[in-house]
Amino acid sequence: MGLVAAILAVGYLVTGQPWYMVMAYLRYAVWAALGTWVDIVRPIAWRQPPLWPIVVPYATLLVASLLAFWVPLWWVDRTLWVTFGVLYAAHTTINLASNRVTPTARPGATSGRS
């Protein structure tokens, strides 16, 4: 999706679309590139424990790109704006719930009791 966003950003730029749409797609493409880099190309265990130099730009780019898509919908169609807002809230809730860390016993670890 990041490549698609980058292509759309260039296409929007060439055709003279509003700057805020170009920036929304560029932010999304940069977020996707960062995610690809830290998860696939050079895997880094950055989620647990949080590696803040990666977490902060990752979260900021994600939120900034999604908000850049959401805010202009206010002037396009209020129904779309509300729908996007509801979907964004659901996305955030599910994402936070799925990243909750639950303590588990390590294989081979003992409780210390005899």
Wavefront OBJ file of the C-alpha trace (Angstrom):
o trace
v 0.000 0.000 0.000
v 2.919 2.323 0.579
v 3.985 2.022 -3.056
v 0.433 2.751 -4.176
v 0.371 5.802 -1.896
v 3.692 7.045 -3.308
v 2.443 6.612 -6.887
v -0.793 8.425 -6.067
v 1.139 11.251 -4.392
v 3.260 11.751 -7.506
v 0.175 11.521 -9.719
v -1.677 14.066 -7.586
v 1.337 16.373 -7.616
v 1.675 16.187 -11.403
v -2.037 16.813 -12.000
v -2.148 19.799 -9.645
v -4.320 18.314 -6.916
v -4.525 20.097 -3.541
v -1.315 19.989 -1.517
v -3.024 18.401 1.481
v -3.931 15.309 -0.553
v -0.359 14.990 -1.823
v 0.934 15.277 1.756
v -1.528 12.685 3.052
v -0.301 10.109 0.548
v 3.359 11.022 1.100
v 3.017 10.660 4.871
v 1.344 7.291 4.418
v 4.114 6.155 2.039
v 6.820 7.208 4.517
v 4.986 5.418 7.362
v 4.731 2.253 5.249
v 8.427 2.478 4.337
v 9.405 2.814 7.999
v 7.203 -0.144 8.938
v 8.633 -2.244 6.122
v 12.164 -1.382 7.178
v 11.811 -2.159 10.897
v 9.573 -5.218 10.456
v 10.776 -6.899 7.248
v 14.014 -5.542 5.764
v 15.998 -5.135 9.010
v 13.760 -6.664 11.714
v 14.065 -4.843 15.007
v 12.291 -5.802 18.238
v 10.944 -2.302 18.785
v 7.494 -2.961 20.204
v 8.334 -4.708 23.462
v 10.115 -3.157 25.206
v 9.302 0.070 23.366
v 12.234 1.414 21.394
v 11.198 5.071 21.522
v 13.328 6.333 18.584
v 11.215 4.026 16.399
v 7.862 4.100 18.247
v 7.518 7.901 18.188
v 8.072 8.454 14.433
v 6.049 5.317 13.608
v 3.020 6.406 15.642
v 3.326 10.057 14.601
v 3.464 9.224 10.894
v 0.512 6.845 11.184
v -1.699 9.316 13.046
v -0.626 12.251 10.857
v -1.343 10.388 7.628
v -4.736 9.139 8.786
v -5.753 12.575 10.032
v -4.581 14.098 6.746
v -7.044 11.831 4.946
v -9.820 12.416 7.489
v -9.878 16.198 7.951
v -10.606 17.145 4.295
v -13.651 14.863 4.311
v -15.400 17.516 6.427
v -15.749 19.671 3.309
v -16.493 16.771 0.964
v -19.240 14.880 2.807
v -20.075 14.952 6.516
v -21.347 11.356 6.386
v -17.964 10.190 5.090
v -16.267 12.284 7.756
v -18.257 10.626 10.552
v -17.790 7.161 9.021
v -14.017 7.640 8.784
v -13.946 8.885 12.377
v -15.818 5.820 13.622
v -13.554 3.493 11.626
v -10.468 5.319 12.923
v -11.664 4.902 16.514
v -12.328 1.190 15.911
v -8.908 0.780 14.252
v -7.135 2.446 17.159
v -9.033 0.430 19.764
v -8.343 -2.889 18.038
v -4.696 -1.983 17.454
v -4.108 -1.030 21.089
v -5.931 -4.123 22.350
v -3.938 -6.428 20.068
v -0.617 -4.981 21.228
v -1.320 -5.498 24.909
v 1.469 -7.514 26.481
v 0.464 -10.398 28.697
v 3.133 -11.991 30.841
v 3.834 -15.591 29.910
v 6.192 -18.143 31.346
v 9.358 -18.727 29.374
v 9.832 -22.276 28.107
v 11.952 -24.186 30.572
v 11.590 -21.577 33.294
v 10.714 -22.730 36.773
v 8.630 -20.974 39.338
v 11.337 -21.289 41.988
v 9.257 -23.703 44.066
v 10.501 -27.199 44.840
l 1 2 3 4 5 6 7 8 9 10 11 12 13 14 15 16 17 18 19 20 21 22 23 24 25 26 27 28 29 30 31 32 33 34 35 36 37 38 39 40 41 42 43 44 45 46 47 48 49 50 51 52 53 54 55 56 57 58 59 60 61 62 63 64 65 66 67 68 69 70 71 72 73 74 75 76 77 78 79 80 81 82 83 84 85 86 87 88 89 90 91 92 93 94 95 96 97 98 99 100 101 102 103 104 105 106 107 108 109 110 111 112 113 114
